Structure formats: C-alpha cells, structure tokens
C-alpha cells in the first residue's frame, strides 16, 4: 500500500538458508519458507501465462482484465483456486512446485467474466471460440521455484498469500541474497533506480489502459491532443515505492510503485479541463471513471539490474546459473507503422495508432526472438519449442510500454519497449529449472 513508504536506502531483507540436511525446528522453518516462495512463484507464473493468451488480433487477456477491477479480481480468484502439486526439495537449497490448468477451463472462465462484467467493445463472444481453436496446447503448466526467504515476490494475484503455506516468523539474521553481497552499494542503488523508472513506465501504461466509456480509453483521450500527451507523465507524479524484491538466483531487483486512484482521476480531469478541445470525452464521463474504479491505488512492478560491468563480474565469478547476455540490462525497442482511410479524423487517427501499436509489438517479437541467448542459441530457438514459457513471453510483449506515438504525413508511428531484465528473468528461471533436471545444455 502507498502508506508503506520505503526510502531508497532501505533494502528488503532476504535469506539464503539451504533446504538441505539440517536439524530440528530451524530445518522445518527453512522448508516452510522455501515452499512458500515456490508456491508464490508458481501462482505468479500461472497468472503471467494466462494473461499472455491472445483473445483476438488486438487484445490479450491482460488487456481484457485491465479494463475492469471486477474482472481482474474474479480472474485472480480463479487463479488462486488452482491446486498445486507436491513440492520437490533439492540439495542446492531450492525447491519446486508445479501448477496446471486446462485451456478449456480458462476460456470458460473468461466467457463467464465477459457475460457478467464486460462493458467494452473490443471483445465479442465468438473471440473465445476462435481462441480455443487457435491455442494448440490443451494444458497450461508452470513450475514455481523458490528459496527459503520470508518476503514474497511482487505481482502476485490478489489473495494468493491467503492460500499458500502460512508464513513463519523470519529468522533473526537477515541479509541480501548471496549473489548480491559482492555488489557495491552504489551498484545496488543504480539497479533499484532502474527498476523504479521501469515501474513508472508500466504504471503509466496501466493508467492509460483504463476505460472511460465503452469505446474510449484514457490512452485515446491522451492521444487526441499534443498538449495532453506532453503532460501525460504527470499521471504518475507522486508515485511511491511499496515493495522491493532482490532475486536470489540472479542480479535482478523488482520494485513496485503505486499512486492513489484519487490522484490519478484528479490529474485526468485537470488535463481535460485545461487542454481538451474535442467532444468525445465529457466531464460526466470522467465522473463515471471515478465511480467504476474500485481499487485504491494503481500499482506496477518494474525490473532493474546493476551496471553492465557488475553483471560481467558476476558471470566471471560463476555466481549465476547462466551467462547473462548484454541485452539483459538494456531496453529492447521496436517501431511500428499504421494508417487508416480517415486518419485525419480523431477516430481514424486512433485506429491508425492501434494498427501501428500492433505492428510495433509484432516487430518487438521478431527483435526479441533474434537476440542471442547463448553462444549457439537464439531466444527464438529456446522459446518456440517450449509451450510452458511461450505464453509468458507473449504476456511480456502484451505489457510492453508505448514510449512514443505520433501521426504525421498520413501515417501513425509507435515505438514500444520491453525491459531486458523482465525477459531475462522469465528465460533464466526456466533455464535454471531445466538445468536442475538435466534437460538443457550449452547455457553456461
């Protein structure tokens, strides 16, 4: 919550206590913390995978969910109702747990959510029938991996902490995860600052995805005016850090930023009053937005890594499970173009921008798939043969940030970006699991 203010100098504590042989109460407590972490990771991956499913050519489940607090809450309830498998413990101090749900069951839940709560116009009933035919796999399966640490990762479905293994009192000695202990304080701070900036980008995208009325979103309202677009970053002014999470197996830190809903709505109304000259959005529409948003805050989580030289040092010391590629501490960008027969009208301009956004995200996939994963493997070689992470990567693409958009000379141009740390976290997690089971080679 926003009230949980964290200064930049404060660091979330995390333990690395082996799950291996030990005795007495301490060993049991360690196993409970390890299990709790793995269960939370499984639910998070399951949520990412489901939200990465494509409903139609313009909309992912992530977009469908973002449009309504009620839909998001109901989907979270569905996800936390998925039963987990047996926990597996390993000598390296980690543990794993599987979660799976059929695609048919997910689609049936989405159909019911649309019938009960959806008010937008981008998704129709037949989309879900086509969705079921388009998805080749019949079961969504993920594996959560955890270390014995008292804090949970961010971006968990709402209410998951109520169904995973109950928390035990944290042991008295707390510190950074082992891999972070050799990183200088300034480098840690730079990683946190990068994560904060990434979180603010995503926070703005989340706000822009709010529906004002059935056919208009905050993003559409912003796009209609150069003045409003220039002031849009003010929507996240005053956002505060609410959670910080240092990964135990990689030099990645995740930071969650939040801004009060009341402040966001007030800022949108001010932009409307000062700069808006159109007639598609009225003051009454904005009042309706205020009543339909149930959440008290908007939240988003961003990822960051230390400067490149410290990543290279970690590789050289053999402290990571896989060689960290250079792109893991950069932003991956792509540009798309689109047009419309009525591009000179506000509606035509919006359609052209949406077409350009889809083109940009298609290009982002191509850019991402062409990145080097190992000396002999591209990201495409790894992702396209693994159903269990393909949808997670698609979810990242669906959540990519629109860095710039413009309409000129009869064409819309959109630039989208994706954080390298987010991609690496997803890929490295699966690589580590497969290495533990001896299923991959050549990732050192």
C-alpha positions as CSV (number, residue, x, y, z in Angstrom):
1,X,0.0,0.0,0.0
2,X,1.1,3.6,-0.6
3,X,1.4,4.2,3.1
4,X,4.3,1.6,3.3
5,X,6.9,4.1,2.2
6,X,10.4,2.8,1.5
7,X,13.3,5.2,1.2
8,X,15.9,4.5,-1.5
9,X,18.4,3.5,1.1
10,X,16.3,0.8,2.7
11,X,16.6,-2.7,1.4
12,X,14.2,-5.6,1.6
13,X,15.7,-8.4,3.6
14,X,16.1,-11.8,2.1
15,X,17.7,-15.1,3.4
16,X,19.5,-17.8,1.6
17,X,19.4,-20.8,4.0
18,X,19.9,-24.2,2.5
19,X,17.0,-26.5,2.4
20,X,19.3,-29.4,2.7
21,X,20.1,-31.5,5.7
22,X,19.6,-29.7,9.0
23,X,18.1,-30.5,12.3
24,X,15.1,-29.6,14.4
25,X,12.8,-26.6,14.2
26,X,15.2,-24.5,12.1
27,X,15.1,-27.1,9.3
28,X,11.4,-27.2,9.3
29,X,11.1,-23.5,9.3
30,X,13.5,-23.3,6.4
31,X,11.5,-25.8,4.4
32,X,8.3,-23.9,5.0
33,X,9.9,-20.6,3.8
34,X,11.2,-22.4,0.7
35,X,7.8,-24.0,0.0
36,X,6.0,-20.7,0.5
37,X,8.4,-19.0,-2.0
38,X,7.9,-21.7,-4.7
39,X,4.1,-21.7,-4.3
40,X,4.0,-17.9,-4.8
41,X,6.3,-18.1,-7.8
42,X,4.0,-20.8,-9.3
43,X,0.9,-18.6,-8.9
44,X,2.7,-15.6,-10.4
45,X,3.9,-17.6,-13.4
46,X,0.4,-19.0,-13.9
47,X,-1.1,-15.5,-13.8
48,X,1.5,-14.3,-16.3
49,X,0.8,-17.2,-18.6
50,X,-2.9,-16.8,-18.6
51,X,-2.7,-13.0,-19.1
52,X,-0.4,-13.7,-22.1
53,X,-3.0,-15.6,-24.0
54,X,-4.3,-13.8,-27.2
55,X,-8.1,-13.3,-27.4
56,X,-8.1,-11.7,-30.8
57,X,-5.7,-9.8,-33.1
58,X,-5.9,-6.7,-31.0
59,X,-6.5,-7.9,-27.4
60,X,-4.7,-10.2,-24.9
61,X,-6.2,-11.4,-21.7
62,X,-4.0,-8.8,-20.0
63,X,-5.9,-6.0,-21.8
64,X,-9.3,-7.6,-21.1
65,X,-8.5,-7.8,-17.4
66,X,-7.1,-4.3,-17.1
67,X,-10.4,-2.8,-18.3
68,X,-12.3,-3.7,-15.1
69,X,-11.4,-4.1,-11.5
70,X,-14.2,-6.7,-11.1
71,X,-12.9,-8.8,-13.9
72,X,-9.3,-8.6,-12.6
73,X,-10.5,-9.6,-9.1
74,X,-12.6,-12.5,-10.4
75,X,-9.7,-13.8,-12.5
76,X,-7.3,-13.6,-9.6
77,X,-9.8,-15.6,-7.5
78,X,-9.9,-18.2,-10.3
79,X,-6.1,-18.4,-10.4
80,X,-5.7,-18.9,-6.7
81,X,-8.2,-21.7,-6.9
82,X,-5.9,-23.8,-9.0
83,X,-4.4,-26.6,-6.9
84,X,-0.6,-27.1,-6.8
85,X,1.3,-30.3,-7.0
86,X,3.7,-31.8,-4.5
87,X,6.8,-29.8,-3.5
88,X,10.2,-31.1,-4.6
89,X,13.3,-30.2,-2.5
90,X,16.8,-30.1,-3.8
91,X,20.3,-30.2,-2.3
92,X,21.2,-26.8,-3.7
93,X,18.8,-25.2,-1.3
94,X,15.9,-24.6,-3.7
95,X,12.5,-26.3,-4.2
96,X,9.9,-26.5,-6.9
97,X,6.2,-27.0,-7.3
98,X,4.0,-27.4,-10.4
99,X,0.7,-25.8,-11.2
100,X,-1.5,-26.7,-14.1
101,X,-5.0,-25.8,-15.5
102,X,-6.7,-26.7,-18.8
103,X,-7.0,-24.1,-21.5
104,X,-10.7,-25.0,-21.8
105,X,-11.3,-24.2,-18.2
106,X,-9.5,-20.8,-18.6
107,X,-11.6,-19.9,-21.6
108,X,-14.8,-20.9,-19.9
109,X,-13.9,-18.6,-17.0
110,X,-13.2,-15.8,-19.5
111,X,-16.5,-16.3,-21.2
112,X,-18.4,-16.0,-17.9
113,X,-16.4,-12.9,-16.9
114,X,-17.4,-11.3,-20.2
115,X,-21.0,-12.2,-19.8
116,X,-21.2,-10.9,-16.3
117,X,-19.0,-7.9,-16.2
118,X,-17.5,-6.8,-19.6
119,X,-18.7,-3.4,-20.9
120,X,-16.2,-2.7,-23.6
121,X,-16.4,-3.3,-27.4
122,X,-13.1,-4.9,-28.3
123,X,-14.0,-8.5,-27.3
124,X,-17.1,-10.4,-28.6
125,X,-18.3,-13.9,-27.7
126,X,-17.0,-15.6,-30.8
127,X,-13.5,-14.5,-30.0
128,X,-13.3,-17.1,-27.2
129,X,-14.5,-19.9,-29.5
130,X,-11.7,-18.9,-32.0
131,X,-9.3,-18.6,-29.2
132,X,-9.8,-22.2,-28.2
133,X,-9.3,-23.4,-31.7
134,X,-6.1,-21.2,-32.1
135,X,-4.3,-22.4,-29.0
136,X,-2.6,-25.7,-29.8
137,X,-1.8,-26.8,-26.2
138,X,-4.6,-28.1,-24.0
139,X,-3.0,-27.6,-20.6
140,X,-1.2,-24.6,-19.2
141,X,1.6,-25.9,-16.9
142,X,4.2,-23.9,-15.0
143,X,6.8,-24.7,-12.4
144,X,7.4,-22.4,-9.4
145,X,10.9,-22.2,-8.0
146,X,11.7,-20.8,-4.6
147,X,14.4,-20.3,-2.0
148,X,13.9,-20.0,1.8
149,X,13.2,-16.3,2.2
150,X,10.5,-14.6,4.2
151,X,9.5,-12.0,1.6
152,X,7.3,-12.9,-1.4
153,X,7.8,-11.7,-5.0
154,X,5.7,-8.9,-6.3
155,X,2.9,-9.1,-8.9
156,X,1.1,-12.0,-7.1
157,X,-2.6,-12.4,-7.9
158,X,-4.7,-10.8,-5.3
159,X,-5.4,-13.0,-2.3
160,X,-2.7,-15.6,-3.1
161,X,-1.0,-15.0,0.2
162,X,-4.1,-16.5,1.9
163,X,-3.8,-19.9,0.1
164,X,-0.1,-20.6,0.1
165,X,1.9,-22.1,3.0
166,X,1.4,-19.9,6.1
167,X,4.3,-17.6,6.9
168,X,6.7,-18.4,9.8
169,X,8.5,-15.8,11.9
170,X,11.6,-14.7,10.0
171,X,14.9,-15.9,11.4
172,X,16.8,-13.3,13.3
173,X,19.7,-12.9,10.9
174,X,18.8,-11.2,7.6
175,X,20.8,-10.0,4.6
176,X,20.9,-9.7,0.9
177,X,20.6,-12.9,-1.1
178,X,24.1,-14.4,-1.6
179,X,24.6,-13.3,-5.2
180,X,24.1,-9.6,-4.2
181,X,26.6,-9.5,-1.4
182,X,29.5,-8.8,-3.6
183,X,27.7,-5.9,-5.4
184,X,28.8,-2.4,-4.2
185,X,26.1,-0.3,-2.6
186,X,26.2,2.2,-5.4
187,X,25.6,-0.5,-8.0
188,X,22.6,-1.8,-5.9
189,X,21.2,1.7,-5.8
190,X,21.5,2.0,-9.6
191,X,19.7,-1.3,-10.1
192,X,16.9,-0.1,-7.8
193,X,16.6,3.3,-9.6
194,X,16.4,1.5,-13.0
195,X,13.6,-0.7,-11.6
196,X,11.8,2.3,-10.2
197,X,11.9,4.0,-13.7
198,X,10.7,0.8,-15.3
199,X,7.8,0.5,-12.8
200,X,6.7,4.1,-13.5
201,X,6.7,3.4,-17.3
202,X,4.4,0.4,-16.6
203,X,2.3,2.3,-14.2
204,X,1.6,4.9,-16.8
205,X,0.6,2.2,-19.3
206,X,-1.7,0.7,-16.8
207,X,-3.4,4.1,-16.2
208,X,-3.7,4.7,-20.0
209,X,-5.5,1.4,-20.3
210,X,-8.4,2.4,-18.1
211,X,-11.7,2.6,-20.0
212,X,-13.5,6.0,-19.9
213,X,-16.6,4.7,-21.8
214,X,-17.4,1.7,-24.0
215,X,-15.3,2.8,-27.0
216,X,-12.8,5.2,-25.4
217,X,-9.8,4.7,-23.1
218,X,-7.6,7.1,-21.3
219,X,-5.0,6.4,-23.9
220,X,-7.4,7.5,-26.6
221,X,-8.2,10.7,-24.7
222,X,-4.4,11.5,-24.3
223,X,-3.6,10.8,-27.9
224,X,-6.1,13.3,-29.2
225,X,-4.1,16.3,-28.1
226,X,-0.4,17.1,-28.3
227,X,-0.6,19.2,-25.1
228,X,-2.2,16.3,-23.2
229,X,0.3,13.8,-24.5
230,X,3.1,16.1,-23.4
231,X,1.6,16.3,-19.8
232,X,0.7,12.6,-19.6
233,X,3.8,11.7,-17.5
234,X,2.3,13.8,-14.7
235,X,-0.2,11.0,-14.1
236,X,2.5,9.1,-12.2
237,X,3.9,12.1,-10.3
238,X,4.0,11.3,-6.7
239,X,4.0,7.6,-7.1
240,X,5.7,5.8,-4.2
241,X,7.6,2.6,-3.7
242,X,5.7,-0.1,-1.9
243,X,7.8,-3.2,-2.4
244,X,11.4,-4.2,-3.2
245,X,12.5,-7.7,-4.1
246,X,16.1,-8.9,-4.8
247,X,16.2,-12.2,-6.7
248,X,18.2,-14.9,-5.0
249,X,19.5,-16.5,-8.2
250,X,20.1,-13.5,-10.5
251,X,21.2,-9.9,-10.3
252,X,17.7,-8.6,-10.8
253,X,15.7,-6.4,-8.4
254,X,12.0,-5.7,-8.7
255,X,10.3,-2.6,-7.4
256,X,6.6,-1.9,-7.1
257,X,5.4,1.7,-7.5
258,X,1.9,2.9,-6.6
259,X,-0.1,6.1,-7.0
260,X,-3.5,6.8,-5.4
261,X,-6.5,6.4,-7.7
262,X,-8.0,9.6,-6.4
263,X,-4.9,11.5,-7.5
264,X,-4.9,9.8,-11.0
265,X,-8.6,10.7,-11.6
266,X,-7.9,14.3,-10.4
267,X,-5.0,14.6,-12.8
268,X,-7.0,13.3,-15.8
269,X,-9.8,15.8,-15.0
270,X,-7.3,18.7,-14.9
271,X,-5.8,17.7,-18.3
272,X,-9.4,17.5,-19.7
273,X,-10.2,21.0,-18.3
274,X,-7.0,22.7,-19.4
275,X,-6.2,21.2,-22.8
276,X,-9.0,19.1,-24.2
277,X,-10.8,20.6,-27.2
278,X,-12.7,17.6,-28.5
279,X,-16.2,16.3,-27.8
280,X,-15.7,12.6,-27.4
281,X,-15.0,12.8,-23.6
282,X,-17.1,14.9,-21.3
283,X,-16.8,15.8,-17.6
284,X,-19.7,13.4,-16.9
285,X,-17.6,10.5,-18.5
286,X,-14.7,11.3,-16.1
287,X,-17.1,11.2,-13.1
288,X,-18.2,7.8,-14.3
289,X,-14.5,6.7,-14.3
290,X,-14.2,7.7,-10.7
291,X,-17.1,5.5,-9.6
292,X,-16.2,2.4,-11.6
293,X,-12.6,2.1,-10.4
294,X,-12.7,0.2,-7.2
295,X,-9.0,-0.1,-6.4
296,X,-7.5,2.5,-4.0
297,X,-4.2,2.6,-5.9
298,X,-2.7,1.9,-9.3
299,X,0.3,-0.4,-9.0
300,X,3.0,-1.7,-11.3
301,X,6.3,-3.6,-10.9
302,X,9.5,-2.9,-12.8
303,X,12.8,-4.7,-13.0
304,X,16.4,-3.4,-12.9
305,X,19.9,-4.7,-12.9
306,X,23.3,-3.3,-11.9
307,X,25.5,-1.7,-14.5
308,X,27.0,-3.9,-17.1
309,X,30.4,-4.3,-15.5
310,X,28.9,-5.8,-12.4
311,X,26.8,-8.2,-14.4
312,X,30.0,-9.3,-16.2
313,X,31.8,-9.7,-12.8
314,X,29.0,-12.0,-11.6
315,X,29.5,-14.1,-14.8
316,X,33.2,-14.2,-14.2
317,X,32.8,-15.4,-10.6
318,X,30.4,-18.1,-11.7
319,X,27.8,-16.8,-9.4
320,X,24.9,-17.1,-11.8
321,X,23.1,-20.1,-13.2
322,X,23.7,-19.0,-16.8
323,X,25.8,-16.4,-18.6
324,X,24.0,-13.1,-18.5
325,X,23.7,-11.6,-22.0
326,X,24.4,-8.0,-22.7
327,X,20.8,-7.2,-23.6
328,X,19.6,-8.2,-20.1
329,X,20.5,-4.7,-18.8
330,X,19.0,-2.7,-21.7
331,X,15.6,-1.8,-23.0
332,X,14.5,-3.7,-26.2
333,X,12.6,-1.4,-28.6
334,X,10.8,-1.7,-31.8
335,X,8.9,0.6,-34.1
336,X,5.6,0.1,-36.0
337,X,3.6,1.9,-38.6
338,X,-0.1,2.1,-39.4
339,X,-2.6,4.1,-41.3
340,X,-6.4,4.5,-41.9
341,X,-8.5,5.9,-44.7
342,X,-9.9,8.5,-42.3
343,X,-6.6,9.2,-40.5
344,X,-7.2,13.0,-40.4
345,X,-10.3,12.4,-38.1
346,X,-9.8,11.7,-34.4
347,X,-11.4,8.2,-34.8
348,X,-9.2,7.4,-37.8
349,X,-6.1,8.7,-36.0
350,X,-6.8,6.3,-33.1
351,X,-7.4,3.4,-35.4
352,X,-4.1,4.1,-37.2
353,X,-2.3,4.3,-33.8
354,X,-3.7,1.0,-32.8
355,X,-2.6,-0.6,-36.0
356,X,0.9,0.9,-35.5
357,X,1.0,-0.5,-32.0
358,X,0.2,-4.0,-33.2
359,X,2.8,-3.7,-35.9
360,X,5.4,-2.5,-33.3
361,X,4.6,-5.4,-31.0
362,X,5.0,-7.9,-33.9
363,X,8.3,-6.3,-34.7
364,X,9.2,-6.4,-31.0
365,X,8.7,-10.2,-31.0
366,X,11.0,-10.5,-34.0
367,X,13.6,-8.4,-32.3
368,X,13.3,-10.4,-29.1
369,X,13.5,-13.7,-30.9
370,X,16.6,-12.7,-32.7
371,X,18.6,-11.9,-29.5
372,X,21.5,-14.2,-28.5
373,X,20.7,-16.4,-25.6
374,X,23.9,-18.4,-25.6
375,X,26.9,-18.6,-27.9
376,X,24.9,-21.2,-30.0
377,X,21.3,-20.3,-29.3
378,X,18.9,-17.5,-30.1
379,X,15.9,-16.7,-27.9
380,X,13.7,-18.0,-30.7
381,X,15.4,-21.4,-30.6
382,X,14.6,-21.7,-26.9
383,X,11.1,-20.1,-26.7
384,X,9.4,-21.6,-29.7
385,X,9.9,-25.2,-28.7
386,X,8.7,-24.7,-25.1
387,X,4.9,-24.1,-24.7
388,X,5.3,-23.5,-21.0
389,X,7.2,-20.2,-21.4
390,X,5.9,-19.0,-24.8
391,X,2.8,-17.6,-23.3
392,X,4.8,-15.9,-20.6
393,X,6.9,-14.2,-23.2
394,X,3.7,-13.2,-25.0
395,X,2.5,-11.7,-21.8
396,X,5.6,-9.6,-21.6
397,X,5.0,-8.4,-25.2
398,X,1.4,-7.6,-24.4
399,X,2.6,-5.5,-21.5
400,X,5.3,-3.6,-23.4
401,X,5.4,0.1,-22.9
402,X,4.5,2.6,-25.6
403,X,7.4,5.0,-25.5
404,X,6.3,7.3,-28.3
405,X,3.4,7.7,-30.7
406,X,2.7,10.3,-33.4
407,X,0.6,10.9,-36.5
408,X,2.1,12.8,-39.4
409,X,2.2,12.7,-43.2
410,X,-0.8,10.3,-43.3
411,X,0.9,7.7,-41.1
412,X,1.0,6.7,-37.5
413,X,4.2,5.7,-35.9
414,X,4.5,4.0,-32.5
415,X,7.6,3.0,-30.5
416,X,7.3,0.2,-27.9
417,X,9.8,-1.1,-25.4
418,X,10.4,-4.0,-23.1
419,X,12.8,-4.3,-20.2
420,X,15.6,-6.7,-20.8
421,X,15.6,-7.7,-17.1
422,X,12.0,-8.9,-17.4
423,X,12.8,-11.1,-20.4
424,X,15.9,-12.5,-18.7
425,X,14.0,-13.2,-15.5
426,X,11.5,-15.3,-17.4
427,X,14.0,-17.2,-19.5
428,X,16.6,-17.7,-16.8
429,X,14.0,-19.1,-14.4
430,X,13.1,-21.8,-16.9
431,X,16.7,-22.4,-17.8
432,X,17.6,-22.9,-14.1
433,X,14.7,-25.4,-13.6
434,X,15.7,-27.4,-16.7
435,X,19.4,-27.4,-15.8
436,X,18.4,-28.8,-12.4
437,X,16.6,-31.7,-14.2
438,X,19.4,-32.1,-16.8
439,X,17.2,-31.1,-19.7
440,X,19.3,-28.3,-21.3
441,X,22.9,-27.9,-22.4
442,X,25.1,-25.1,-23.6
443,X,23.7,-22.4,-21.3
444,X,26.8,-21.9,-19.2
